[in-house]
Amino acid sequence: MKLTTREIVITSLFTALTAVGAFLSIPVGEVPITLQSMFVLLSGLLLGPKLGSLSQLIYVLLGLSGVKIFAGFSGGPQTVLSPSFGFLIGFIFAAYVVGKISHSGERLNLKRIFLASLAGTFTIYIFGVPYMYLILNMVIGKSITFSTALKTGCLIFLPGDTLKTILSSSTAVRILRRVNLAKE
């Protein structure tokens, strides 16, 4: 995939925004509340499936390489054993899903953008919750049920993630309208 300078810059911007979103975190249990998912959704909405997921892949690879850009100022290969790492994997796929759904029709509209954001949010959960369950049970040695993992890795985050879905969708609609007007 050959990228233009503009594509490299905007992809890097969303990598950086996701990192900034990680630093704005509130620790609650095994997974902190952050603004990362909002930037993941925006990356898919604004950049499309390929560049959006590329921005998140770069974010995860940077963190795995040792740059302390994950929540709690963590990074390095050992983070693979963190209960929250599955959510980071989910970011890559969520950005792709959001971009694919939102950019699938001729015209972008709020309904499709909002549904794409919801699908992206649940994609993050699909990767994050089972990963958290496995790490807590098999690596850390805590004996929890899957329903407990679902409660602590998903249900408590639903109100905030719903708000982030609404904010990212409405922000994307405004930005895309301006960008499309500038193209005409």
N, C-alpha and C positions, 0 to 999 in steps of 0.2 A: 504494500500500500504506500503510494507516494503522496506525501503531504505538502501542501503549500505553506509558505511562511505564516499566513493568516491562520490556517488550521493548526499549526504547531503552537502558535501563541494562544489561541482560545482553548485548545486542549490543555495546555500548561496552566492556564488561568483556572480552569475547573479542578485540576489536580491541586493547585494551591488553595482554592476555596474550600475543598474538602478537608485539607489539612487544618485550615483555620477553624472550620466547623468542629474538628476534633478537640481543639484547644478550649473551646467553649463547652465544657462538660460539667455535668453534675453527677457525682458518683452515687449510684443506687444499685446495690447488689453486685452481681457478676458483670452486668452490662451498664455502662453509664448513659445518661441522657446527653446527647450531643446534637449539633446542627448538621452533622455530616449527611444524614439522609436527605435533608432538604437540598443540599448541593448535588447529591447524587441524582435526585429527580430532575433538578434543573439542567444538569449536564446532558441527560437523555432528551429532555424537552427542547433544549436550545441547540444542541450540537448534533442530534440525531443518534442513531444506534451505534454506528462505528466509532465516531469521535467521542461520544459520551462514554462508552465502555472503555475506550482507550485511555481516557483521562483517569478513570477509576483503576484500571490495570496498572498504570504508571504510579498512582498513589500507593497501591498495595505493594508493588515491587520496591518502591523507594523505602517504605516502612520496613519491609523484610530485609532490605540491604543494610539496615542499621540506622537510618535517619529517624529520629524520634518524632514522628508525625502522627502517630496513632493516639487515641484518647489516653489521657493520663501521661502524656509525654513519653510514650513507649515506642519501641521499634526493635528490629532485629529478628533473626530467624526463630528465636524462642517464642515469639508471639503466636506462632502457629499452634502452640499448646495453650493459648489463652482461650477461655470460654467465649470471648467475644469475637474471635477471629472468623468464625463462620459468617458473621454479619458483614465483615469486610469482603469476603468472597462474594457474598450476595450483592454488594455494591456494583461489582463489575457486570453481573447478569441483569441487575435491576436497571442500570443505565441503558443497557441494550434493549430490554423489554419496553421501557418507557419510550425510548427513541423510535423503536419499530412501530409501536401502537400509535403514537402521536403523529408520526410522519407517514402513516399508511394511506391517507386519503389525499384528495386534491387540495382541500382547504383545511387548515387547522382550525378547530373550534374548541370552545371551553369544555364542552361535554367530553370530547375525545381526549383532550389533554388531562382532564380530571380523572377519567377512567384509566388512562395510561399511568398516571401518578399513583393511583390506588394499586394497580397491578404491580408497579415497581416496589411499592412499600411491602406488599405481600411476598414479592420475590425475595426481598431482604430477609423476611421472617422465615421463608421456606429453607433458606440456607443456614440462617443464624440459629434458630431454635434447636433443630436436631444436632447441629455441631456442638452447641453449648451443652446439651444433654449428654452427648458422648464424651466430651472432654471432662465434664464434671464427674461422671460416673467411672470412666475407664482410666483417666489420667490422674485427676486430682483425688479420686477416691471418695467423693461425696456420693452418698446413695440417695438419689432423688428420682421421683417418678417423672414420666414424660409430661404429665399434666402440671406438675410443679415447674418444669422447665418452660412450658407454654405460658404459665402465669407470669413467671419472673422474666422471661425473655420476649414476651409479646403483649399479653393483656395489659400490663401496667403501662406500656408505651403507646397503646392505641390512641388515647386522647391527644397526646402531644404529636404523634405521627399523623393523625387526622388533621390537626392544625397545620403541620408542615406541608401536608399534601395540598391543602387549600391555599396556603401562602405561595408555594412553588407553582401551582397551576395558575393562579391569578397573576403572579409576576411574569411567568412565561408568556401568557396571553398578551400582556401589555408590551413586553419586549418584542415579541414576534410581530405584533401589529406595526410597531415602529420600524422594525427592520424591513418588513415587507413593503411598507410605504416608501422607505428609502430606496428600495430596489426598483420601484415603478417609475 
